[in-house]
Amino acid sequence: MAALDGVSEAFSVTGEWDFVALIRVGDPEQLAKVVTESLAQLPGIARTYTMTAFRTYSEHDIEAMFSIGG
C-alpha cells in the first residue's frame, strides 16, 4: 500500500478500519485515480472510505492548541 504512487504514509490502526493511507495529490482527479485504480484494486481491500483534509496543522500547532495556560 505504501509503495503506491500518491500514498505518502500508511498506518495499521484499530477500530472499524484496518489501515489508514495518507494520499497526497495535486487535484481531485488524481485522488480518484489513486483510490479507485490503485488502492481499491489491491488484494484484500474490500472497500475504501475517503476523507478530504482541508487544512494541515503541524505538530507545533497541535501542541499549542492543547496546551493549558500556554
VMD Tcl script that draws the C-alpha trace (Angstrom):
set ca {
  {0.00 0.00 0.00}
  {2.70 2.49 0.99}
  {4.54 1.81 -2.28}
  {1.66 3.13 -4.45}
  {2.20 6.43 -6.23}
  {0.38 9.12 -4.27}
  {0.39 7.25 -0.94}
  {2.69 9.17 1.39}
  {2.07 7.11 4.54}
  {0.12 4.03 5.59}
  {-0.84 3.03 9.13}
  {-2.22 -0.15 10.66}
  {-4.99 1.01 13.03}
  {-7.60 -0.35 15.42}
  {-11.35 0.15 15.20}
  {-13.69 -0.06 12.26}
  {-10.86 0.12 9.70}
  {-7.66 -1.90 9.41}
  {-5.48 0.63 7.61}
  {-5.30 4.37 7.02}
  {-3.44 5.63 3.97}
  {-2.49 9.27 3.56}
  {-2.68 10.20 -0.10}
  {-1.10 13.43 -1.27}
  {-2.01 14.52 -4.78}
  {-2.43 17.78 -6.66}
  {-6.08 17.55 -7.66}
  {-9.30 15.55 -7.14}
  {-8.87 13.61 -10.39}
  {-5.54 12.24 -9.17}
  {-7.15 11.29 -5.86}
  {-9.92 9.40 -7.64}
  {-7.35 7.59 -9.75}
  {-5.19 6.53 -6.78}
  {-8.20 5.33 -4.78}
  {-10.16 3.55 -7.49}
  {-7.45 2.35 -9.86}
  {-4.66 1.53 -7.42}
  {-5.66 1.25 -3.77}
  {-9.06 -0.41 -4.22}
  {-7.55 -2.97 -6.60}
  {-5.07 -4.35 -4.05}
  {-5.73 -7.94 -2.91}
  {-7.61 -7.95 0.40}
  {-9.12 -4.47 0.02}
  {-12.89 -4.96 0.33}
  {-13.89 -1.29 0.48}
  {-12.47 2.18 0.94}
  {-13.64 5.29 2.76}
  {-12.26 8.62 1.59}
  {-11.98 11.76 3.70}
  {-10.50 15.00 2.39}
  {-8.36 17.27 4.59}
  {-8.86 20.98 4.06}
  {-6.13 22.25 6.34}
  {-2.90 20.78 7.67}
  {-1.60 21.50 11.14}
  {1.98 20.99 12.17}
  {2.93 19.19 15.37}
  {3.78 22.60 16.83}
  {0.27 23.92 16.02}
  {-1.37 20.90 17.66}
  {0.73 21.24 20.82}
  {-0.21 24.92 21.06}
  {-3.92 24.11 20.61}
  {-3.95 21.70 23.51}
  {-1.53 23.45 25.88}
  {-3.02 24.75 29.10}
  {-2.08 28.30 30.07}
  {0.20 28.36 27.07}
}
mol new
graphics top color blue
foreach p $ca { graphics top sphere $p radius 0.5 }
foreach p [lrange $ca 0 end-1] q [lrange $ca 1 end] { graphics top cylinder $p $q radius 0.2 }
display resetview
